Amino acid sequence: MERTAKAQLIYDYKVQIIEYKKKLKASDYKAIKFAEGEISEEEYAPIREERRAWRNRINDLEYLIAEAKKQ
């Protein structure tokens, strides 16, 4: 069965969300190391920014999914 354009778009957004969540999970150990004082603020700063960007993108994609479902 072929997906509609809307269903395909939602599917694509969900796939992207999964990928961003994988990236977050893969970098969790660095967040824990920072929380435990094993890496410095300077070392963790770029990781924090990446994680923030990934979470923001997940939020954006979830919003786009919700909007697409309304149409």
DSSP file with accessible surface (Angstrom, degrees, kcal/mol):
  #  RESIDUE AA STRUCTURE BP1 BP2  ACC     N-H-->O    O-->H-N    N-H-->O    O-->H-N    TCO  KAPPA ALPHA  PHI   PSI    X-CA   Y-CA   Z-CA
    1    1 A M              0   0  238      0, 0.0     2,-0.3     0, 0.0     0, 0.0   0.000 360.0 360.0 360.0 133.7    0.0    0.0    0.0
    2    2 A E        -     0   0  184      1,-0.1     2,-0.2     0, 0.0     0, 0.0  -0.591 360.0-124.3 -83.8 139.4    1.3    3.4   -1.0
    3    3 A R        -     0   0  117     -2,-0.3     2,-0.1     1,-0.1    -1,-0.1  -0.558  22.9-117.1 -78.8 148.7    1.6    6.1    1.6
    4    4 A T     >  -     0   0   92     -2,-0.2     4,-2.7     1,-0.1     5,-0.2  -0.342  32.1-105.6 -73.4 165.0    0.0    9.5    1.1
    5    5 A A  H  > S+     0   0   89      1,-0.2     4,-2.3     2,-0.2     5,-0.2   0.909 123.1  49.3 -59.6 -41.3    2.2   12.5    0.9
    6    6 A K  H  > S+     0   0   86      2,-0.2     4,-2.6     1,-0.2     5,-0.2   0.939 111.2  48.6 -64.9 -44.7    1.2   13.5    4.4
    7    7 A A  H  > S+     0   0   39      1,-0.2     4,-2.5     2,-0.2    -2,-0.2   0.899 111.8  50.1 -63.3 -38.4    1.8   10.1    5.8
    8    8 A Q  H  X S+     0   0   66     -4,-2.7     4,-2.8     2,-0.2    -1,-0.2   0.909 109.7  50.7 -66.0 -41.5    5.2   10.0    4.2
    9    9 A L  H  X S+     0   0   73     -4,-2.3     4,-2.4    -5,-0.2    -2,-0.2   0.941 111.7  46.9 -61.7 -46.9    6.1   13.4    5.6
   10   10 A I  H  X S+     0   0   19     -4,-2.6     4,-2.4     1,-0.2    -2,-0.2   0.922 112.2  51.1 -61.6 -43.4    5.1   12.3    9.1
   11   11 A Y  H  X S+     0   0  107     -4,-2.5     4,-2.3     1,-0.2    -2,-0.2   0.932 109.5  50.0 -59.0 -46.6    7.0    9.1    8.7
   12   12 A D  H  X S+     0   0   66     -4,-2.8     4,-2.1     1,-0.2    -1,-0.2   0.897 110.1  50.5 -60.9 -41.1   10.1   11.0    7.6
   13   13 A Y  H  X S+     0   0   39     -4,-2.4     4,-2.3     1,-0.2    -1,-0.2   0.918 109.9  50.5 -61.9 -42.9    9.9   13.3   10.6
   14   14 A K  H  X S+     0   0   97     -4,-2.4     4,-2.3     1,-0.2    -2,-0.2   0.891 107.8  52.7 -64.8 -38.1    9.6   10.3   12.9
   15   15 A V  H  X S+     0   0   55     -4,-2.3     4,-2.1     2,-0.2    -1,-0.2   0.921 109.5  49.6 -62.8 -42.4   12.7    8.7   11.4
   16   16 A Q  H  X S+     0   0   66     -4,-2.1     4,-2.5     1,-0.2    -2,-0.2   0.912 108.6  52.8 -62.7 -41.5   14.6   11.9   12.0
   17   17 A I  H  X S+     0   0   14     -4,-2.3     4,-2.6     1,-0.2     5,-0.2   0.930 107.5  51.8 -59.9 -44.2   13.4   12.0   15.6
   18   18 A I  H  X S+     0   0   91     -4,-2.3     4,-2.1     1,-0.2    -1,-0.2   0.919 109.4  50.0 -59.1 -42.9   14.7    8.5   16.1
   19   19 A E  H  X S+     0   0   91     -4,-2.1     4,-1.9     1,-0.2    -1,-0.2   0.911 111.0  48.1 -64.4 -42.8   18.1    9.4   14.7
   20   20 A Y  H  X S+     0   0   54     -4,-2.5     4,-2.3     1,-0.2    -1,-0.2   0.898 110.4  52.1 -64.9 -38.2   18.3   12.5   17.0
   21   21 A K  H  X S+     0   0  109     -4,-2.6     4,-2.6     1,-0.2    -1,-0.2   0.877 107.0  53.4 -66.1 -34.7   17.3   10.4   20.0
   22   22 A K  H  X S+     0   0  119     -4,-2.1     4,-2.6    -5,-0.2    -1,-0.2   0.905 108.3  50.2 -63.4 -42.2   20.0    7.9   19.1
   23   23 A K  H  X S+     0   0   96     -4,-1.9     4,-1.2     2,-0.2    -2,-0.2   0.906 110.9  49.0 -62.6 -41.9   22.6   10.7   19.1
   24   24 A L  H >X S+     0   0   24     -4,-2.3     4,-0.6     2,-0.2     3,-0.5   0.939 112.4  47.7 -61.7 -47.2   21.4   11.9   22.5
   25   25 A K  H >< S+     0   0  160     -4,-2.6     3,-1.1     1,-0.2     4,-0.4   0.907 108.9  54.1 -61.6 -40.6   21.6    8.4   23.9
   26   26 A A  H 3< S+     0   0   68     -4,-2.6    -1,-0.2     1,-0.3     3,-0.2   0.764 112.5  44.1 -66.0 -24.7   25.1    7.9   22.5
   27   27 A S  H XX S+     0   0   10     -4,-1.2     4,-1.5    -3,-0.5     3,-0.8   0.428  84.2  97.2-101.0   3.2   26.3   11.1   24.2
   28   28 A D  H <X S+     0   0   64     -3,-1.1     4,-2.5    -4,-0.6     5,-0.2   0.881  77.6  60.2 -56.9 -39.2   24.6   10.4   27.6
   29   29 A Y  H 3> S+     0   0  125     -4,-0.4     4,-2.6     1,-0.2    -1,-0.2   0.856 102.6  52.1 -61.4 -32.0   27.8    9.0   29.0
   30   30 A K  H <> S+     0   0   69     -3,-0.8     4,-2.2     2,-0.2    -1,-0.2   0.893 108.4  50.5 -70.3 -37.6   29.5   12.4   28.3
   31   31 A A  H  X S+     0   0   22     -4,-1.5     4,-2.6     2,-0.2    -2,-0.2   0.903 112.0  48.0 -64.4 -39.9   26.8   14.2   30.2
   32   32 A I  H  X S+     0   0   90     -4,-2.5     4,-2.3     2,-0.2     6,-0.2   0.920 109.3  52.4 -67.4 -42.5   27.2   11.8   33.1
   33   33 A K  H  <>S+     0   0   80     -4,-2.6     5,-3.0     1,-0.2     6,-0.7   0.904 111.8  47.1 -60.0 -39.4   30.9   12.2   33.1
   34   34 A F  H ><5S+     0   0   55     -4,-2.2     3,-1.7     4,-0.2    -2,-0.2   0.940 110.4  51.3 -66.5 -45.9   30.4   16.0   33.3
   35   35 A A  H 3<5S+     0   0   85     -4,-2.6    -2,-0.2     1,-0.3    -1,-0.2   0.842 111.2  49.0 -60.2 -32.4   27.9   15.7   36.1
   36   36 A E  T 3<5S-     0   0  129     -4,-2.3    -1,-0.3    -5,-0.2    -2,-0.2   0.401 118.5-112.4 -88.7   2.0   30.3   13.5   38.0
   37   37 A G  T < 5S+     0   0   62     -3,-1.7    -3,-0.2    -4,-0.2    -2,-0.1   0.647  82.0 123.4  80.5  15.8   33.2   16.0   37.5
   38   38 A E  S   <S+     0   0  129     -5,-3.0     2,-0.3    -6,-0.2    -4,-0.2   0.665  73.6  36.8 -86.6 -18.3   35.2   13.8   35.2
   39   39 A I  S    S-     0   0   28     -6,-0.7    -2,-0.2    -9,-0.1    -1,-0.1  -0.971  89.3-113.8-129.9 152.1   35.3   16.2   32.3
   40   40 A S     >  -     0   0   53     -2,-0.3     4,-2.2     1,-0.1     5,-0.2  -0.282  25.0-109.7 -80.2 166.6   35.6   20.0   32.5
   41   41 A E  H  > S+     0   0   98      1,-0.2     4,-2.3     2,-0.2    -1,-0.1   0.894 121.2  54.7 -57.5 -42.0   33.0   22.7   31.6
   42   42 A E  H  4 S+     0   0  169      1,-0.2    -1,-0.2     2,-0.2    -3,-0.0   0.895 110.1  44.9 -62.0 -40.9   35.3   23.6   28.7
   43   43 A E  H  4 S+     0   0  110      1,-0.2     4,-0.4     2,-0.1    -1,-0.2   0.850 117.7  44.5 -70.5 -34.3   35.3   20.0   27.4
   44   44 A Y  H  X S+     0   0   19     -4,-2.2     4,-2.8     1,-0.2     3,-0.4   0.747  90.3  84.9 -85.2 -22.3   31.6   19.6   27.8
   45   45 A A  H  X S+     0   0   34     -4,-2.3     4,-2.2     1,-0.3     5,-0.2   0.877  92.1  45.1 -52.3 -48.7   30.4   22.9   26.3
   46   46 A P  H  > S+     0   0   80      0, 0.0     4,-2.1     0, 0.0    -1,-0.3   0.888 113.9  50.7 -65.6 -33.4   30.4   21.8   22.7
   47   47 A I  H  > S+     0   0   21     -4,-0.4     4,-2.8    -3,-0.4    -2,-0.2   0.924 108.5  52.1 -66.6 -43.3   28.7   18.5   23.6
   48   48 A R  H  X S+     0   0   57     -4,-2.8     4,-2.6     1,-0.2    -1,-0.2   0.914 109.6  49.6 -59.1 -42.9   26.0   20.5   25.6
   49   49 A E  H  X S+     0   0  104     -4,-2.2     4,-2.4    -5,-0.2    -1,-0.2   0.905 111.0  48.9 -64.7 -42.4   25.4   22.7   22.5
   50   50 A E  H  X S+     0   0  100     -4,-2.1     4,-2.5     2,-0.2    -2,-0.2   0.938 112.6  47.9 -60.6 -47.2   25.0   19.7   20.2
   51   51 A R  H  X S+     0   0   29     -4,-2.8     4,-2.6     1,-0.2    -2,-0.2   0.905 111.2  50.8 -62.6 -40.5   22.6   18.0   22.6
   52   52 A R  H  X S+     0   0  100     -4,-2.6     4,-2.6    -5,-0.2    -1,-0.2   0.927 110.6  49.3 -62.9 -43.1   20.6   21.2   22.9
   53   53 A A  H  X S+     0   0   54     -4,-2.4     4,-2.4     2,-0.2    -2,-0.2   0.902 110.9  49.9 -63.8 -40.7   20.4   21.5   19.2
   54   54 A W  H  X S+     0   0   37     -4,-2.5     4,-2.4     2,-0.2    -1,-0.2   0.925 111.6  47.8 -64.4 -43.5   19.3   17.9   18.8
   55   55 A R  H  X S+     0   0   99     -4,-2.6     4,-2.5     1,-0.2    -2,-0.2   0.910 111.8  50.7 -64.0 -40.5   16.6   18.4   21.5
   56   56 A N  H  X S+     0   0   84     -4,-2.6     4,-2.5     2,-0.2    -1,-0.2   0.908 110.3  49.2 -62.1 -41.9   15.4   21.6   19.8
   57   57 A R  H  X S+     0   0   79     -4,-2.4     4,-2.7     2,-0.2    -2,-0.2   0.903 109.4  52.2 -66.0 -39.4   15.2   19.8   16.5
   58   58 A I  H  X S+     0   0   11     -4,-2.4     4,-2.7     2,-0.2    -2,-0.2   0.942 110.5  48.6 -59.3 -45.7   13.2   16.9   18.0
   59   59 A N  H  X S+     0   0   90     -4,-2.5     4,-2.2     1,-0.2    -2,-0.2   0.912 111.4  49.9 -61.0 -42.7   10.8   19.5   19.5
   60   60 A D  H  X S+     0   0   85     -4,-2.5     4,-2.4     1,-0.2    -1,-0.2   0.920 111.9  47.6 -61.5 -44.7   10.5   21.2   16.0
   61   61 A L  H  X S+     0   0    0     -4,-2.7     4,-2.5     2,-0.2    -2,-0.2   0.896 109.8  52.4 -66.1 -39.6    9.8   17.9   14.3
   62   62 A E  H  X S+     0   0   86     -4,-2.7     4,-2.3     2,-0.2    -1,-0.2   0.896 110.0  49.6 -62.9 -38.2    7.2   16.9   16.9
   63   63 A Y  H  X S+     0   0  144     -4,-2.2     4,-2.7    -5,-0.2    -2,-0.2   0.928 109.9  50.8 -63.6 -45.0    5.5   20.2   16.3
   64   64 A L  H  X S+     0   0   59     -4,-2.4     4,-2.5     2,-0.2    -2,-0.2   0.884 109.5  51.0 -62.4 -37.1    5.6   19.6   12.5
   65   65 A I  H  X S+     0   0   15     -4,-2.5     4,-2.3     2,-0.2    -1,-0.2   0.944 110.4  48.7 -63.4 -47.0    4.0   16.2   13.0
   66   66 A A  H  X S+     0   0   46     -4,-2.3     4,-1.1     1,-0.2    -2,-0.2   0.915 113.3  47.6 -60.6 -42.0    1.2   17.7   15.2
   67   67 A E  H  X S+     0   0   56     -4,-2.7     4,-0.8     1,-0.2     3,-0.4   0.905 110.2  51.8 -66.2 -39.9    0.6   20.3   12.6
   68   68 A A  H >< S+     0   0    8     -4,-2.5     3,-0.7     1,-0.2    -1,-0.2   0.881 106.5  54.4 -65.2 -36.2    0.6   17.8    9.7
   69   69 A K  H 3< S+     0   0  123     -4,-2.3    -1,-0.2     1,-0.2    -2,-0.2   0.782 102.1  59.0 -68.9 -26.0   -2.0   15.7   11.6
   70   70 A K  H 3<        0   0  155     -4,-1.1    -1,-0.2    -3,-0.4    -2,-0.2   0.748 360.0 360.0 -71.3 -26.3   -4.3   18.7   11.9
   71   71 A Q    <<        0   0  172     -4,-0.8    -3,-0.0    -3,-0.7   -65,-0.0  -0.398 360.0 360.0 -81.6 360.0   -4.5   19.1    8.1
